[in-house]
Amino acid sequence: MNKEVNEYLTEIKEAKKREEQWREKAQEVVNLYECETAHSPYNILYSNTEILAPALYSRLPKPVVKRRFNDSDPLAKTASEVARRVISFLIDDCDPKYTSVNKLLSSAVHEGLIPGRGLTRVKFDSEIARDEQGNEVVAYETVCGEEVPWDRFCHGYAKKWSKVPWIAFTHYMSKEDVIELVGEENKSIAEELPYTAAEEAVKTENKSKLTDKDKELQLAEIFEVWDKKQKKIVFICEGYDGFIKELEDEFKLSGFYPIPEPLMFFKRVSGLTPQTLYEAYKRQAEELNKVTVRINKIIDALKVRGFYDGSVSGLGSLLEKEDNSLIPVENIEKLEGKGFDNIIWLLPLGELVGVLQQLYLQRTQVKTVIFEITGMSDLIRGSTAASETLGAQELKSQWGTMRLKSLQKEVARYARDLLRMVGELALAKLSQQTIQAITNMQLPTAVEKQSAVENLNQLQMLAQSGQQQAPQEALQAETAKLQQVANLPAWEEILAVLNDDLQRNYRIDIETNSTIEAEASEEKQEVGEFLNAFAQFLNGVTPMIEAGTMSFDVAKGIMMAVIRKFRFGEEIEELLDKMQAPPPKSDADPKAEADAKKMQMELQFAEQMNAIKLQQAQAEAQQRIAEIELRKQELSISKQEAEIAAEMKMQEFNLQRAEFSHKFDLMQKKHTAALAAIDMKNELASRQHERSEED
């Protein structure tokens, strides 16, 4: 077998061997919680789990992304808002194809409480389509979560999670699943893998839940190994010589692994092997079951039983009758002188009742011991005495929840790490267009920002040279617009900060708000206290600012430093930063101030009237210029019309002239022909005359 594959398989076997005892105990605890065993008449595990689970996690946390040092850093502020919106969208239950983060966290908490280890994996998923030209394009992309069963995960030996050299996920795949994993071009690999029946392949599942069709399914046990040292991911299977598939690290996560540190509530100092919480009070739970079994047996024995004198018929049905019933009795004469106690003898139950009461007390004491071990106070379980004062209940709540708070912090840590990983993977894998669509923030690209800077420089140069032709108001508006775009961070700058592990950790902090429903009222109380303190602060510093003892900038700096300490501070920080110092009060005579204000108003009115008159004059001048231009156009049109008319008359004259010339030529030709005919006629006449004379 391939040496490297053999080493991985050996490491996986060693990891499962280290966890062998825990896996057996965990499966027993899971069966006990799911009521798959008949050895638990008093299921204290289910009760404790259903009390602890909502106390540890009851609502989806919201990402709190802010500048790490709360100073004036516009780039970090905008990058924090981009990261917050991306994470908020991805953890929202908006895509039914994927399990919601809320369900994933709830499942991780339950698996941490029951078998002892909860896991959640983050994944990048995308859909490829083809455009009109036939090219492959990304039609959809997202980052989602996936539940990892407690028994389908193992890792290399280490005493701290940061030192774990590798992790492995176990997959049970059919031949079709393997072909989908390796691709059609590597279909031969799927043919060579060893497959076994599902009943034999899946060893830790409850076999009773498998149907006949499930048992016939042929599966291959495949391990997906994430090697932190070599920064690669390999798929291997025992019985196949070589890697089924080998991938390079595409996620580039800061911790390499696609899972946060597993959620474990039983902290061990000896290593990372999990332990069930049930193991801490298993003996007490078994004692509780034993006491409950005895209570049930004694209750079964507590029956009214006895003997009666058979010579008196009818007494056997006496206990079966309802209230106020009479039955006939025969041989009543035999009761004379005996008394009722001498003919009916009941089995004594006093000792059994005394034992039953002691067993109930013993069961209560055993439960008290279990609650002390698990750290669940009366208030956590919703149980309290009516005689207790409010102070006593608050004291019990304060000290009774100290151990619970450590578990709540572990859940908050796990949720924070998961949300950080979701944000880190999303910002690294999602395209800039997808992030822009998710956040819906109107920010420029680097090209747009550079263009705005260049246009702004050109406008400033034109303003300095006095060559601008646009109105002053339009120039100022365009300058302000370009200045706003130039001051905004570009998308490329923001993503560069968010994708750089060092820069992101230096300048941005990603946390979560509370995952506990009960702390929502505490947050409202903190908001109310802040508003009261803020009002007192303003009332205290306002007279000092008016008197000149404290400058407005100092008061504003104190206020901004305080507001940044609150989670909602970033939402109003920008608005408060625009506050301007109030105008100083004048000590002049009120009448003089009134006259000055009146004169100022008159001057403003005169300036406005002058501006209006100037605008009217400019409008009239523009109208006069327009009329002149129109007159010029009319004259030009008249001249053109006259030239066209003259040209037409000239053409008509030339036409008439040509026609007259043609007629004259015809007449001249006719006259010439007539003269020629006359000459010929005269010549003929002359010849005839000559001939006649000769004759």
Secondary structure, DSSP 8 states (H G I E B T S, - for coil): --HHHHHHHHHHHHHHHHTHHHHHHHHHHHHHHTT--SS-SS-HHHHHHHHHHHHH--S---EEEEESS-SS-HHHHHHHHHHHHHHHHHHSS--TTS--HHHHHHHHHHHHHTTS-B-EEEEEEEEEEE-TTS-EEEEEEEEEEEE--TTSEEE---SSGGG--EEEEEEEE-HHHHHHHH-GGGHHHHHHS--EEHHHH--SS-GGG--HHHHH-EEEEEEEEEETTTTEEEEE-TT-SS-SEEEE--S--TTSSSS-S-B-SS--SS-S----GGGGGHHHHHHHHHHHHHHHHHHHH----EEE-TTSTTGGGGGGS-TT-----S-GGGGTTT-GGGTEEE---HHHHHHHHHHHHHHHHHHHHHHHHHT--TTTTT---TT--HHHHHHHHHHHTHHHHHHHHHHHHHHHHHHHHHHHHHHHHS-HHHHHHHH------HHHHHHHHHHHHHHHHHHHHT---S-HHHHHHHHHHHHHHHHS--HHHHHHHHH-HHHHHHHEEEEE--S-TTHHHHHHHHHHHHHHHHHHHHHHHHHHHHHTSS-HHHHHHHHHHHHTTSTTHHHHHHHHHT---------S-HHHHHHHHHHHHHHHHHHHHHHHHHHHHHHHHHHHHHHHHHHHHHHHHHHHHHHHHHHHHHHHHHHHHHHHHHHHHHHHHHHHHHHHHHHHHHHHHHHHHHHHHH-
